[in-house]
């Protein structure tokens, strides 16, 4: 994967390991804050690689995971997004 320019494209990076560390460090003041970060992982994926999800395996899997999460928990992010879509 060519991710050398990721930091220039993604203004607010977020990843699963940070999300799992934050509750232990009591970084989340609310469930909305948790879901915001969780949703940001998907938003960053889609923003960084706007290609068709069928043509790109990583994006396709992220798209399916986002659909599955939304189906299980409903709307995950109730606050405004930091990252443009």
N, C-alpha and C positions, 0 to 999 in steps of 0.2 A: 504494500500500500504506500502511496505517495502522500505522506501527511506532513511534509516539511513546512507547508504554508498554513497549517491548521490554526496556529496561534494568531496569525494575521487575519484570518477569516472569521473565526469564532471569538466573539468578545467576552462571553461568559461560559467558559468550559465547565463541564460537569460530567462525572463518571460514576459508575456504580460503587466503586470502592470508596469514594468520598461520601456518597449517600449512606453507606453502611457504617462508616466511622462517625458521622455527624450525630446520630442519636446517642451513641455511647458517650460522646463529648457534650451532649445536651445542647447541640447547636440549633436544633429546631424548636422554635417557640410555639408552633402550631402544626396541625396536620396539613394545613394549606401550604405551609413553608416546605414541608417534606414533599408533598405532591408537586410543588413548583419545581424543585430540583429534579425530581424523577422525570417530569415532563420535559425539562430542559435537556436531558440526555437525548430524547427523541428529536426535539426541535433542532438541536445542534447537528444531529445526524442528517436530517432532511435538508437543513440549510447548507451544510458543507458539501453534500452530494445530492443536488437536485434532480438527478437522473431518474428515469422510470424505475420503480421498485421491482418490476419483473426482470429488468435487464441487469440489475446489480444485486448480487447475493446479500451483501451486508445491509444495504438499504431495504431490501425485501424482508429480511428477518426483523429489522427494526420496525418496519411498517406493520408486520404481523404481531410483533410484541406489543406495539402501541394499541392496535385493535383489540387484542386479547385483554390488556390492562383496562382499557376503557369499558369493554364489555363486562368485566368482573367488578369494577369499582365505580363506574360512571365517569363523569368528567373529573380528570385528575388534577387539573390546575385551575383554581378558581380566582387567581390573581392575574394581573397583566403580565405578559411575557417580557423578559429582558431582551431576548434574542429576536430579531426580525425573522418572520417566516418566509 
